[in-house]
Amino acid sequence: MSASAASDRPVLEARDLRVARDGRVLAAADDLRLAGGRVHVLLGANGAGKSTLLRALNGLEPAEGELSFDGRRVVTAADRLALRRRTAAVFQKAHLLGTTVAGNVESGLRLRGVRRQVARRRAAAALELLEIAHLAHRRPANLSGGEAQRVSIARALAVDPEVLFFDEPMSSLDPPTREALTRDLSAIFSRSQMAVVWVTHDRDEALAVADVVSFLEDGRVVQSGRAADVFAHPATTSFAAFLGLDAYLVGTIVNGSDGMTRLVMPGGLELMCGEAADGPAVACLPPEDVVLFTRPPAAHSASLRNLLPGRVREVRPSGRLLLVTVAAAGMEVAALVTRAAFDDLGLAVGGEVIAAFKASAVHPIPRHERRLAGPDGGRT
């Protein structure tokens, strides 16, 4: 998001917001502040409560707690109606009327009492923005899935909302269509003062669009902050697992007198790691940060402070790359490599290899009672 478009002023605020049924909390947010000009992603697995929280934020889901829009509390039915008139929503499927594309985009404006000529002009501008002006006279039945979703988004943008709610808008689209639409929306939002709330369970989608990320688990926001910080420093092992950080190194953080932070493993092995307080920890190691060698790396690779000799245990495809699991020093680490690099190194299951990585790649998380299952099926 461009710095010029972003604002620190919260447009929508939620404090101690709770959606509960039969005594069970379905969604909760202690302190969410949605600023204009930023995309706030609600991220989590299916069933985590993201869509329920979104509906509570736009006044469609009854909730306890405090919701404020533009500095004013949303309390009564009239307050919720006023909120919805100044916001817009796009859902997983494009729910279009039987009229033309242009008629669909005008419909939200007409419901708000905008005069016909003004509505036509604003609808035409929205169609141009979404690059579908050539579809203006088509009917929904003659649109592809991607075209229909662009119409739905154009309809939402045409009303010039202060907050735009997106509930899994890409989930039903094929990868090329999703990628193109995500790219176009990012460009649109970078020039806008809207606050965007974007629900997704897709990590890569969140990475592509988010300024701020809130990760939900079991209905609750467990971590929230700038996207770069949240993705670089997940606060729980479950969030790290969701992000695909496959290796979990269990040990104790020790800060030495030399100013270095080490993760001391149960067998006595010490790994240089990122800054953390002393005490038990689980460190996650992203596979994209692990480099493989068949002999010790050259001196120019001195920043690779951790060198673990081991053997290749498993190789499996991961998109266009290979995920290579290495058994080393009684643990497992994973590395992502290209097929060409795999062949050039002469790697094979059972072959000797050195897994190398920087201290900053080892991200420690304070160790709590809730842990992921370890490789042996026990609790780490």
GILIN-V762351 format. One record per run of one state. SS is the DSSP state (alpha for helix, beta for strand, coil for the rest). FROM is the first residue (numbers start at 1). TO is the last residue. If there is no record, write none. Layout:
SS,FROM,TO ; SS,FROM,TO
This chain:
coil,1,9 ; beta,10,21 ; coil,22,23 ; beta,24,35 ; coil,36,38 ; beta,39,43 ; coil,44,49 ; alpha,50,57 ; coil,58,63 ; beta,64,69 ; coil,70,71 ; beta,72,73 ; coil,74,76 ; alpha,77,85 ; coil,86,86 ; beta,87,90 ; coil,91,99 ; beta,100,100 ; alpha,101,111 ; coil,112,115 ; alpha,116,129 ; coil,130,132 ; alpha,133,135 ; coil,136,138 ; beta,139,139 ; alpha,140,142 ; coil,143,144 ; alpha,145,158 ; coil,159,162 ; beta,163,167 ; coil,168,174 ; alpha,175,190 ; coil,191,194 ; beta,195,200 ; coil,201,202 ; alpha,203,209 ; coil,210,211 ; beta,212,217 ; coil,218,219 ; beta,220,226 ; alpha,227,232 ; coil,233,236 ; alpha,237,242 ; coil,243,246 ; beta,247,255 ; coil,256,260 ; beta,261,265 ; coil,266,269 ; beta,270,272 ; coil,273,278 ; beta,279,285 ; coil,286,286 ; alpha,287,289 ; coil,290,290 ; beta,291,293 ; coil,294,298 ; alpha,299,301 ; coil,302,305 ; beta,306,318 ; coil,319,320 ; beta,321,328 ; coil,329,330 ; beta,331,337 ; coil,338,338 ; alpha,339,345 ; coil,346,351 ; beta,352,357 ; coil,358,358 ; alpha,359,361 ; beta,362,366 ; coil,367,372 ; beta,373,373 ; coil,374,378 ; beta,379,379 ; coil,380,380
